[in-house]
Amino acid sequence: MPQHDYTAKQALDLLFQKIETKSPELAARMRNAVDAGKDIEMETDKFAGRGKNKHYYRKNVPFTSDEALKAALDVLQSHLLESRMLVNAAHEQFKQVGLAPPRKNEPLPEKDFEKQLSLSIKMTVTPLLEEIVDRSKPKNIEVEVETETVQEKRNLPDLEFIPLDDKTLHSLRQTIEKLKMLTEFGDKLYGHPR
């Protein structure tokens, strides 16, 4: 017997309704995940009576209400929690990277340009290992949303990845776990196997 006085379909509809008001893009992603359905393996034995082997094929079928609710919650967890965990991990990795101060490279003398077969200009590299700075310091991580090669510029701002503190991340994790507990519709087994 379910432990809630609402169905999985009602919970899914309410979840979509709440998310749609706050973030239509996230709601669309959740709907796409739910509408994708699942792949199952089917078998046909229409040739089995004539000594033939059974044939297997794959078929896409819609999710049940419970499965659809789980898929929607997985997208929500990915969006709210896992993406932020990736940003935090990237920031931790970039902290360990040192940056060299800007330094002008010295071009080769013009007499060496005649011997060069490629179009690239060779520069002398000076040892910078002792001058590496900013180790163990946070770095700004940005992704260029609109590349320089775009024909029609929309002047979109770069996407900046800002890490979350551990307390906020822990609170998000607890909220998602509580939401999952509210949407479990399986029978309680109380320690007994089915």
PAZAPA-4460 file (N, C-alpha, C; in steps of 0.05 Angstrom, whole numbers, plus 32768, in hexadecimal, padded with zeros to 4 digits):
% residues 194
    n_x    n_y    n_z   ca_x   ca_y   ca_z    c_x    c_y    c_z   seq   type   mol
   8011   7FE8   8000   8000   8000   8000   8012   8019   8000     1      M     A
   800C   802D   7FEF   801C   8045   7FEE   801C   8054   8009     2      P     A
   8031   8062   800E   8033   8070   8028   802B   808D   8026     3      Q     A
   8020   8096   800F   8017   80B1   800B   7FF9   80B1   8003     4      H     A
   7FEC   80C8   8007   7FD0   80CB   7FFF   7FCE   80D8   7FE4     5      D     A
   7FE3   80D7   7FD4   7FE2   80E1   7FB9   7FF0   80CD   7FA7     6      Y     A
   7FEB   80CF   7F8D   7FF6   80BB   7F7A   8010   80C6   7F6E     7      T     A
   801E   80B5   7F61   8037   80BE   7F53   8030   80D1   7F3D     8      A     A
   801A   80CD   7F2F   8011   80DF   7F1A   800B   80FB   7F25     9      K     A
   7FFE   80FC   7F3C   7FF8   8116   7F48   8012   8124   7F51    10      Q     A
   8025   8115   7F5C   803E   8120   7F65   804E   812B   7F4D    11      A     A
   804D   811C   7F36   805B   8124   7F1E   804F   813E   7F13    12      L     A
   8035   813F   7F12   8027   8157   7F08   802E   816F   7F19    13      D     A
   802D   816C   7F33   8034   8182   7F45   8051   818B   7F42    14      L     A
   8063   8178   7F3F   807F   817E   7F3B   8083   818E   7F21    15      L     A
   8076   8186   7F0C   8078   8194   7EF3   806C   81B1   7EF5    16      F     A
   8056   81B3   7F03   8049   81CC   7F07   805B   81E0   7F16    17      Q     A
   8067   81D6   7F2C   8079   81E7   7F3C   8092   81EF   7F2D    18      K     A
   809E   81DC   7F1F   80B7   81E2   7F10   80B1   81F5   7EF8    19      I     A
   809A   81F1   7EEB   8093   8202   7ED4   8091   821F   7EDC    20      E     A
   8087   8225   7EF4   8085   8241   7EFC   80A0   824E   7F02    21      T     A
   80B4   823E   7F0B   80CE   8249   7F12   80E2   8248   7EFB    22      K     A
   80E2   8232   7EEB   80F5   822E   7ED6   80E9   821D   7EBF    23      S     A
   80DE   822B   7EAB   80D2   821C   7E95   80E6   820A   7E86    24      P     A
   80FF   8213   7E85   8114   8203   7E77   8119   81E9   7E85    25      E     A
   811A   81EA   7EA0   811E   81D2   7EAF   8106   81BF   7EAD    26      L     A
   80EE   81CB   7EAD   80D6   81BB   7EAA   80D5   81AD   7E8F    27      A     A
   80DF   81BB   7E7A   80E0   81AF   7E5F   80F4   8198   7E5F    28      A     A
   810B   819B   7E6C   811E   8185   7E6E   8113   816D   7E7C    29      R     A
   8104   8172   7E92   80F8   815D   7EA1   80E3   814E   7E90    30      M     A
   80D3   815E   7E81   80BE   8151   7E70   80CB   8140   7E5A    31      R     A
   80E2   814A   7E4F   80F0   813A   7E3A   80FA   8120   7E46    32      N     A
   8104   8120   7E5E   810D   8108   7E6B   80F6   80F4   7E6F    33      A     A
   80DF   80FF   7E78   80C8   80EE   7E7D   80BC   80E3   7E63    34      V     A
   80BB   80F4   7E4F   80B0   80EC   7E35   80C1   80D9   7E26    35      D     A
   80DB   80D7   7E2D   80ED   80C5   7E1F   80E6   80A8   7E23    36      A     A
   80D9   80A2   7E3A   80D1   8086   7E40   80E9   8075   7E45    37      G     A
   80E5   805B   7E43   80FA   8048   7E48   80FB   8033   7E32    38      K     A
   8113   8028   7E2F   8117   8012   7E1C   8113   7FF7   7E2A    39      D     A
   8104   7FE6   7E1E   8101   7FCB   7E29   8106   7FB7   7E13    40      I     A
   810D   7F9F   7E1B   8112   7F89   7E08   80FA   7F78   7E07    41      E     A
   80F0   7F74   7DEF   80D8   7F64   7DEB   80E0   7F4A   7DDB    42      M     A
   80D0   7F36   7DDE   80D5   7F1E   7DCE   80BC   7F16   7DBF    43      E     A
   80C0   7F0A   7DA9   80AA   7F00   7D9A   80AE   7EE2   7D94    44      T     A
   809A   7ED3   7D97   809D   7EB7   7D91   808A   7EAF   7D7A    45      D     A
   8087   7EC1   7D67   8075   7EBA   7D51   8081   7EA5   7D3F    46      K     A
   809C   7EA1   7D40   80A8   7E8C   7D30   80B0   7E74   7D41    47      F     A
   80AA   7E75   7D5B   80B3   7E60   7D6D   80A6   7E45   7D67    48      A     A
   808D   7E44   7D5D   8080   7E2B   7D57   808C   7E1D   7D3F    49      G     A
   809B   7E2A   7D2F   80A6   7E1D   7D17   80C4   7E16   7D1B    50      R     A
   80CC   7E14   7D34   80E7   7E0C   7D39   80FB   7E23   7D38    51      G     A
   80F1   7E3B   7D36   8102   7E53   7D35   8107   7E5D   7D52    52      K     A
   811D   7E6C   7D54   8123   7E78   7D6E   8111   7E90   7D73    53      N     A
   8110   7E98   7D8C   8101   7EB0   7D92   8110   7EC8   7D88    54      K     A
   8102   7EDD   7D81   810E   7EF6   7D78   810A   7F0B   7D8D    55      H     A
   811F   7F1B   7D92   811E   7F30   7DA6   8121   7F4B   7D97    56      Y     A
   8113   7F5E   7DA2   8116   7F79   7D97   8112   7F8D   7DAE    57      Y     A
   811B   7FA6   7DA9   8119   7FBB   7DBD   8101   7FCC   7DB6    58      R     A
   80F4   7FD6   7DCB   80DD   7FE6   7DC7   80DD   7FFD   7DDC    59      K     A
   80D5   8015   7DD3   80D4   802B   7DE6   80B8   802D   7DF0    60      N     A
   80B4   802D   7E0A   809A   802F   7E17   809A   8047   7E2A    61      V     A
   8082   8052   7E30   8081   8068   7E43   8086   805F   7E5F    62      P     A
   808F   8071   7E70   8094   806C   7E8C   8079   8068   7E9A    63      F     A
   8079   8059   7EAF   8062   8058   7EC2   8063   8073   7ED1    64      T     A
   804F   8079   7EE0   804F   8092   7EF0   8065   8093   7F04    65      S     A
   806B   807C   7F11   8081   807B   7F24   809C   8080   7F16    66      D     A
   80A0   8073   7EFF   80B9   8076   7EF1   80BC   8092   7EE6    67      E     A
   80A6   809E   7EDC   80A7   80B9   7ED2   80AE   80CD   7EE8    68      A     A
   80A3   80C9   7F00   80AA   80DA   7F17   80C7   80D7   7F1E    69      L     A
   80D1   80BF   7F1D   80EE   80BA   7F24   80FF   80C8   7F0F    70      K     A
   80F8   80C6   7EF5   8108   80D3   7EE0   8108   80F1   7EE3    71      A     A
   80F1   80FD   7EEA   80EF   811A   7EEE   8100   8122   7F06    72      A     A
   8100   8112   7F1B   8110   8119   7F33   812E   8116   7F2D    73      L     A
   8135   8103   7F1C   8151   8100   7F14   815B   8118   7F05    74      D     A
   814A   8123   7EF3   8152   813B   7EE5   8155   8153   7EF8    75      V     A
   8142   8155   7F0B   8143   816A   7F1F   815C   8168   7F30    76      L     A
   8163   814F   7F38   817B   814B   7F48   8194   8152   7F38    77      Q     A
   8194   814B   7F1F   81AB   8151   7F0E   81AE   816F   7F0B    78      S     A
   8198   817D   7F07   8199   819A   7F03   81A1   81A9   7F1D    79      H     A
   8195   81A1   7F33   8199   81B0   7F4C   81B2   81A8   7F5B    80      L     A
   81B8   818E   7F5B   81CE   8185   7F6D   81E7   817C   7F5D    81      L     A
   81E3   816A   7F4B   81FB   815E   7F3E   820B   8173   7F2D    82      E     A
   81FD   8185   7F20   820B   8199   7F10   821B   81AB   7F22    83      S     A
   8211   81B1   7F3A   8220   81C2   7F4D   8237   81B3   7F59    84      R     A
   8234   8199   7F5C   824B   8189   7F66   8261   8188   7F51    85      M     A
   825A   8188   7F37   826E   8189   7F22   827D   81A4   7F22    86      L     A
   826E   81B9   7F26   827A   81D4   7F27   828D   81D5   7F3F    87      V     A
   8285   81CB   7F56   8297   81CB   7F6D   82B0   81BB   7F68    88      N     A
   82AD   81A4   7F5B   82C4   8193   7F56   82D7   81A1   7F42    89      A     A
   82CB   81AE   7F2E   82DC   81BD   7F1B   82EC   81D3   7F29    90      A     A
   82DF   81E1   7F3B   82ED   81F6   7F4A   8303   81EB   7F5B    91      H     A
   82FF   81D4   7F67   8313   81C7   7F78   832B   81BF   7F66    92      E     A
   8326   81B5   7F4F   833C   81AD   7F3D   834B   81C5   7F33    93      Q     A
   833D   81DB   7F2C   834A   81F2   7F22   835A   8201   7F37    94      F     A
   8353   81FD   7F50   8362   820A   7F66   837F   8200   7F66    95      K     A
   8383   81E7   7F5E   839D   81DA   7F5F   83AF   81E3   7F48    96      Q     A
   83A3   81F1   7F35   83B2   81FA   7F1D   83BF   8215   7F22    97      V     A
   83D8   8218   7F1C   83E5   8231   7F1F   83E4   8241   7F05    98      G     A
   83E5   825B   7F08   83E5   826C   7EF0   83FF   827A   7EEE    99      L     A
   840A   827D   7ED6   8423   828B   7ED2   841C   82A9   7ECD   100      A     A
   842C   82BB   7ED7   8427   82D7   7ED1   842A   82DD   7EB4   101      P     A
   841D   82F1   7EA9   8420   82F7   7E8D   843C   8300   7E87   102      P     A
   8447   82F6   7E71   8463   82FD   7E6A   8464   82FF   7E4C   103      R     A
   8472   8312   7E42   8475   8314   7E25   8489   8300   7E1B   104      K     A
   8482   82F2   7E06   8495   82E0   7DF9   84A7   82F0   7DE6   105      N     A
   84BF   82E6   7DE4   84D2   82F4   7DD2   84D1   82E6   7DB7   106      E     A
   84CC   82F5   7DA1   84CB   82E8   7D87   84E8   82E0   7D7E   107      P     A
   84E9   82CD   7D6C   8503   82C5   7D61   850C   82DB   7D4E   108      L     A
   8526   82DD   7D4A   8530   82F1   7D36   8525   82EB   7D1A   109      P     A
   8523   8300   7D0A   8517   82FE   7CF0   8525   82EB   7CDD   110      E     A
   853F   82E6   7CE1   854D   82D4   7CCF   8542   82B7   7CD1   111      K     A
   8537   82B0   7CE9   852D   8295   7CEC   8511   8292   7CE0   112      D     A
   8503   82A8   7CDA   84E8   82A6   7CCE   84E9   829A   7CB2   113      F     A
   84FF   829E   7CA3   8501   8293   7C88   8502   8275   7C88   114      E     A
   850E   8269   7C9D   8510   824C   7C9E   84F6   823E   7CA6   115      K     A
   84E3   824E   7CB1   84CB   8243   7CBB   84B8   823A   7CA4   116      Q     A
   84AE   8221   7CA6   849D   8217   7C91   847F   821B   7C97   117      L     A
   8478   821D   7CB0   845B   8221   7CB7   8455   823E   7CBB   118      S     A
   843C   8244   7CBF   8433   8260   7CC3   8436   8269   7CE0   119      L     A
   843A   8257   7CF2   843B   825F   7D0E   8456   826C   7D14   120      S     A
   8456   827E   7D27   846F   828C   7D2E   847A   827F   7D47   121      I     A
   8493   8277   7D46   849F   826A   7D5C   84A8   827F   7D71   122      K     A
   84A3   8279   7D8A   84AA   828B   7D9F   84BC   827C   7DB3   123      M     A
   84CE   828A   7DBF   84DF   827D   7DD3   84CF   827B   7DED   124      T     A
   84D2   8265   7DFA   84C3   8260   7E13   84D7   8263   7E2A   125      V     A
   84D1   8273   7E3D   84E2   8277   7E54   84D8   8267   7E6B   126      T     A
   84E9   825D   7E7D   84DF   824D   7E94   84CF   825E   7EA7   127      P     A
   84B5   8256   7EAC   84A4   8265   7EBD   849C   8256   7ED7   128      L     A
   84A8   823F   7EDB   849F   822E   7EF1   84A2   823C   7F0C   129      L     A
   84B7   824C   7F10   84BA   8259   7F2A   84A7   8271   7F2D   130      E     A
   849B   8279   7F18   8489   8291   7F1A   846C   828A   7F19   131      E     A
   8465   8270   7F1B   8449   8268   7F1B   843B   8273   7F34   132      I     A
   8424   8280   7F30   8416   828C   7F47   83FA   8281   7F49   133      V     A
   83EC   8289   7F5D   83D0   8283   7F62   83CA   8266   7F66   134      D     A
   83DC   8256   7F70   83D6   823B   7F77   83C5   823B   7F90   135      R     A
   83B2   8228   7F91   83A0   8225   7FA8   838D   823D   7FAB   136      S     A
   838A   824D   7F97   8376   8263   7F98   835F   825D   7F85   137      K     A
   8347   8266   7F8C   8330   8262   7F79   8334   8271   7F5F   138      P     A
   832B   8266   7F4A   832C   8273   7F2F   8310   8277   7F25   139      K     A
   830C   828A   7F14   82F2   828F   7F07   82F0   827B   7EF0   140      N     A
   82DA   826D   7EEF   82D5   825A   7ED9   82BD   8265   7EC9   141      I     A
   82C1   826B   7EB0   82AC   8275   7E9F   82AC   8266   7E85   142      E     A
   8294   8262   7E7A   8291   8255   7E60   8285   826A   7E4D   143      V     A
   8291   826C   7E36   8288   827F   7E21   826E   8273   7E15   144      E     A
   8258   8281   7E19   823E   8277   7E0E   823C   827D   7DF0   145      V     A
   8245   8295   7DE9   8244   829D   7DCD   8260   829F   7DC2   146      E     A
   8268   828D   7DB1   8283   828D   7DA7   8288   82A4   7D93   147      T     A
   82A1   82A8   7D8D   82A8   82BE   7D7B   82A0   82B9   7D5E   148      E     A
   829B   82A0   7D58   8294   8299   7D3C   8276   829B   7D36   149      T     A
   8266   82A3   7D49   8249   82A5   7D44   8244   82BC   7D30   150      V     A
   8233   82B7   7D1D   822D   82CA   7D08   821D   82E2   7D13   151      Q     A
   8208   82DC   7D22   81F8   82F1   7D2D   81FC   82F2   7D4B   152      E     A
   820A   8307   7D54   8210   830A   7D71   81F7   8312   7D80   153      K     A
   81F3   8304   7D97   81DD   830B   7DA9   81E7   8317   7DC3   154      R     A
   8202   8319   7DC5   820F   8324   7DDC   8207   8316   7DF6   155      N     A
   8207   82FC   7DF5   8200   82EC   7E0D   8218   82ED   7E20   156      L     A
   8212   82EF   7E3A   8228   82EF   7E4E   8234   82D4   7E51   157      P     A
   824D   82D3   7E59   825A   82B9   7E5E   824D   82AC   7E76   158      D     A
   824E   8291   7E77   8242   8282   7E8D   8257   827E   7EA2   159      L     A
   8253   8289   7EB9   8266   8286   7ECF   825E   8270   7EE2   160      E     A
   8271   825F   7EE9   826C   8249   7EFB   8275   8251   7F17   161      F     A
   8261   8254   7F28   8266   825D   7F44   8262   8246   7F56   162      I     A
   8276   823F   7F67   8273   8228   7F79   8260   822E   7F90   163      P     A
   8254   8219   7F9A   8243   821B   7FB2   8252   8212   7FCA   164      L     A
   824C   821E   7FE1   8259   8215   7FFA   824E   81FA   8002   165      D     A
   825C   81EC   8012   8255   81D1   801A   823A   81D0   8029   166      D     A
   8234   81E4   8039   821B   81E5   8048   8203   81E6   8035   167      K     A
   8204   81F7   8021   81EE   81F9   800E   81EB   81E0   7FFE   168      T     A
   8202   81D4   7FF6   8201   81BB   7FE7   81F5   81A5   7FF7   169      L     A
   81FC   81A4   8011   81F1   818F   8023   81D2   8194   8026   170      H     A
   81CA   81AD   8028   81AE   81B3   802B   819E   81AB   8012   171      S     A
   81AA   81AF   7FFA   819D   81A7   7FE1   819A   8189   7FE0   172      L     A
   81AF   817A   7FE8   81AF   815D   7FE9   8199   8153   7FFB   173      R     A
   8196   815F   8013   8181   8156   8025   8165   815C   801A   174      Q     A
   8162   8173   800D   8148   817A   8002   8140   8166   7FEC   175      T     A
   8152   815E   7FDB   814C   814B   7FC6   8146   8130   7FD2   176      I     A
   8154   8128   7FE7   814F   810E   7FF4   8133   810E   8001   177      E     A
   812B   8124   800D   8110   8126   8019   80FB   8125   8003   178      K     A
   8100   8132   7FEC   80ED   8132   7FD6   80EA   8116   7FCB   179      L     A
   8100   8107   7FCA   80FF   80EB   7FC0   80EF   80DA   7FD4   180      K     A
   80F2   80DF   7FEE   80E3   80CF   8001   80C5   80D5   7FFF   181      M     A
   80BE   80ED   7FF8   80A2   80F4   7FF5   8096   80E8   7FDB   182      L     A
   80A7   80DF   7FC9   809D   80D5   7FB0   80A3   80B7   7FAC   183      T     A
   80A8   80A9   7FC2   80AB   808C   7FC0   808F   807F   7FC3   184      E     A
   8088   8070   7FAF   806D   8064   7FAF   806E   8046   7FB1   185      F     A
   8085   803A   7FB3   8087   801D   7FB5   807D   8013   7FD0   186      G     A
   8077   7FFA   7FD2   806D   7FEE   7FEB   8085   7FEB   7FFE   187      D     A
   8080   7FF1   8017   8094   7FEC   802B   8096   7FCE   8030   188      K     A
   80AE   7FC4   8030   80B1   7FA7   8034   80B6   7FA0   8051   189      L     A
   80BE   7FB3   8062   80C3   7FAF   807E   80D7   7F97   8082   190      Y     A
   80EB   7F96   8072   8100   7F82   8075   80FA   7F67   8069   191      G     A
   80E2   7F64   805D   80DC   7F4A   8051   80E0   7F4B   8033   192      H     A
   80EB   7F37   8027   80EE   7F36   800A   80D3   7F32   7FFD   193      P     A
   80D0   7F3B   7FE4   80B7   7F38   7FD5   80B3   7F1C   7FCD   194      R     A
***
